[in-house]
Amino acid sequence: MDLTAEEVAYARGLGRTIVHLRKRRRLSQADLARAAGLAQPDISHIERGLIRADSLALRRMAAAFEVTLPDLMAQVEIRSEE
């Protein structure tokens, strides 16, 4: 199933947010994966906007960052050029 332009832009924005939060906390992708109970390649794909994270993965990453899911989602910036 192909993604719409808006879905692609959102996935990329979410990826940038995950990278920002991860780096701010000085976590590697492997560290985040362990803390969130996810696979490191999945973290990489989410960060690059290649896959859409499901709600459970988002909740787990938010918990690893010690933020609420609404707070995590509020930080996602969608750029119109994407």
N, C-alpha and C positions, 0 to 999 in steps of 0.2 A: 504494500500500500504506500503510495507516494505521499509525502508530506506537503502541506500547503506552504506558501512562502511565510505566512505568519507562524506556523508551527516550527519551521526551520529557524526563524529569527528567535523564537522563544527558546528553543533548545540551545542555541548558541549563547543567548543571554544567561540562561541557567548555568551553562558550562563556565562562563566567565565568572559568575557569582561563586560557584563551587571552588574554582581556582583561587579567587581572591580570599575567601574564608579559609581555605586550606593553608595558603601561604602565610596569611596573617597569624595563624596558629602554629606556624612552622611544622606542619605535618607533610610527610611525603604521601604520595598516592597510596602506597602500601599501608602507611599508618592509618589513613582515613578508611581504607578498605577493612582493615582489622577492626577498627572502632565501630564501623557501621555494619559489620557482618556481610560485606560485599566482596566481590572479586576485584583485584587491582585493575585488570583489563576493563571491567565495567566502569570503574571510576574514570579511567582514561577516556573511554568512549563518551561518557556523559560530559566530561569537561570539554571535549572537542565538539560536542553537539551532534555526535554520530548516532546516538540512540536517545530515546526519551526515557527518563527515569520514571518508574512507576511510583505510586503513592507510598508504598512501603519503603522503597529505597530512599525517597525524599525524607520520610520521617526518620529513618535511621541516620542519614547524613545530618539532618538538623540536630538530632540528639548528640551526635558526635561533636558537633560545633557548639553545643550547649546553647542553642537558640530554639525557639518554637518554629514549627513548620510555617505558620503565617509570617513570622519575621524573616525566615529564609526566603519565602516567595516574594515578599515585599521588596527585597533587595535586587530582584531580577530586573535588569534593564534591557528592553528590546530596542535595538537600533533599526531605524527605518530602512537603511541601505541594505539590510540583509535579506 
